[in-house]
């Protein structure tokens, strides 16, 4: 009976150790752990682009091993003053456009969720994100 208890205790300890060691690993595989995202261009005026379509490109900066990935596959969104908006939009490929009648500055963001799966409407939460500014006429 004692051997069974010892074996079960060692098994439980092994499972807990494996779970603890797996936390924080990257879903990018060999790319390493994503540390930050930068967007290019950092600021853009839609009037300066054909049909007002601004192509943003996300670059992921990774650690362990250090490396950059461009373009980074990411999720995209647009906010204004920290709130979701429909006055501007961004495609899954990172091309942002101003809606009809939209005026002002909008925040375009690209993000990748981390293992905790909490994402706010305007990015943040448990994500690594990068931001840029889109100016609409």
C-alpha positions as CSV (number, residue, x, y, z in Angstrom):
1,X,0.0,0.0,0.0
2,X,2.8,2.4,0.8
3,X,4.5,1.7,-2.6
4,X,1.2,2.6,-4.3
5,X,0.9,5.9,-2.4
6,X,4.5,6.8,-3.2
7,X,4.0,6.0,-6.9
8,X,0.8,8.1,-7.0
9,X,2.6,11.0,-5.2
10,X,5.5,10.9,-7.7
11,X,3.1,10.7,-10.6
12,X,1.2,13.7,-9.4
13,X,4.4,15.6,-8.8
14,X,5.5,14.8,-12.3
15,X,2.3,16.1,-13.9
16,X,2.4,19.3,-11.9
17,X,6.0,19.8,-12.9
18,X,5.2,19.3,-16.6
19,X,2.3,21.7,-16.5
20,X,4.4,24.4,-14.7
21,X,7.2,24.0,-17.2
22,X,4.9,24.3,-20.2
23,X,3.4,27.7,-19.1
24,X,4.7,30.6,-21.0
25,X,6.0,28.6,-24.0
26,X,5.6,30.1,-27.3
27,X,3.0,29.1,-29.9
28,X,5.4,30.3,-32.6
29,X,7.5,27.1,-32.2
30,X,11.1,27.8,-33.1
31,X,10.6,31.6,-33.3
32,X,10.9,31.9,-29.5
33,X,8.9,34.0,-27.1
34,X,7.1,37.1,-28.6
35,X,8.2,40.2,-26.7
36,X,6.8,43.1,-28.7
37,X,5.2,44.1,-32.0
38,X,5.9,47.2,-34.0
39,X,3.8,48.5,-36.9
40,X,5.0,50.2,-40.0
41,X,4.2,53.0,-40.8
42,X,3.9,54.3,-37.2
43,X,1.7,57.2,-38.5
44,X,-0.2,57.4,-41.7
45,X,-2.6,59.9,-43.3
46,X,-5.2,58.0,-45.4
47,X,-5.2,60.9,-47.9
48,X,-1.6,60.0,-48.9
49,X,-2.5,56.5,-50.0
50,X,-4.4,55.3,-53.1
51,X,-8.1,54.9,-52.4
52,X,-7.3,55.8,-48.7
53,X,-6.2,52.2,-48.1
54,X,-3.2,52.2,-45.7
55,X,-1.2,48.9,-45.6
56,X,0.2,48.4,-42.1
57,X,2.9,45.7,-41.6
58,X,3.4,44.1,-38.2
59,X,6.9,42.9,-37.1
60,X,7.3,40.6,-34.2
61,X,10.3,40.9,-31.9
62,X,11.1,37.6,-30.2
63,X,13.4,36.5,-27.4
64,X,15.0,33.1,-26.7
65,X,16.4,33.1,-29.4
66,X,16.3,36.8,-30.4
67,X,14.8,37.2,-33.8
68,X,12.4,39.4,-35.9
69,X,9.5,38.2,-38.0
70,X,8.1,40.4,-40.8
71,X,5.3,40.2,-41.7
72,X,4.0,38.8,-38.4
73,X,0.6,37.0,-38.7
74,X,-1.5,38.9,-36.1
75,X,-5.1,39.9,-35.3
76,X,-6.0,43.5,-36.1
77,X,-8.3,46.2,-34.8
78,X,-9.1,49.9,-34.7
79,X,-10.1,52.1,-31.8
80,X,-10.6,55.8,-31.2
81,X,-9.8,57.3,-27.8
82,X,-9.6,53.8,-26.3
83,X,-13.0,52.7,-27.5
84,X,-14.0,50.4,-30.4
85,X,-15.2,52.3,-33.5
86,X,-16.9,51.7,-36.8
87,X,-15.6,55.0,-38.4
88,X,-12.4,53.2,-39.5
89,X,-11.6,49.6,-40.2
90,X,-8.7,47.3,-40.7
91,X,-8.6,44.0,-42.7
92,X,-7.1,40.7,-41.5
93,X,-4.1,41.6,-43.8
94,X,-3.6,45.0,-41.9
95,X,-5.0,47.3,-44.6
96,X,-6.8,50.2,-42.8
97,X,-9.4,52.5,-44.3
98,X,-11.4,55.5,-43.1
99,X,-15.2,55.2,-43.1
100,X,-17.4,57.7,-44.9
101,X,-17.4,60.9,-43.0
102,X,-14.8,59.9,-40.5
103,X,-12.5,62.6,-39.2
104,X,-9.6,62.5,-36.7
105,X,-7.0,60.1,-35.4
106,X,-7.6,56.4,-35.0
107,X,-5.4,53.8,-33.3
108,X,-4.7,50.8,-35.5
109,X,-3.4,47.8,-33.5
110,X,-2.1,44.3,-34.2
111,X,-1.9,41.8,-31.4
112,X,-1.2,38.2,-30.5
113,X,-3.0,36.6,-27.6
114,X,-0.8,34.9,-24.9
115,X,-1.7,31.8,-22.9
116,X,-4.2,33.5,-20.6
117,X,-6.8,34.3,-23.3
118,X,-8.1,37.6,-21.9
119,X,-8.4,40.3,-24.7
120,X,-9.9,43.7,-24.3
121,X,-11.9,45.3,-27.1
122,X,-9.1,47.7,-27.9
123,X,-6.2,45.3,-27.5
124,X,-4.4,44.9,-24.2
125,X,-5.4,42.3,-21.6
126,X,-3.2,39.2,-22.0
127,X,-1.8,40.2,-25.4
128,X,1.4,41.4,-27.0
129,X,0.4,44.3,-29.2
130,X,1.8,47.1,-31.3
131,X,0.0,50.3,-32.3
132,X,0.1,52.9,-35.1
133,X,-1.9,56.1,-35.8
134,X,-4.3,56.5,-38.8
135,X,-5.4,60.0,-39.7
136,X,-8.7,60.4,-41.5
137,X,-9.6,63.5,-43.4
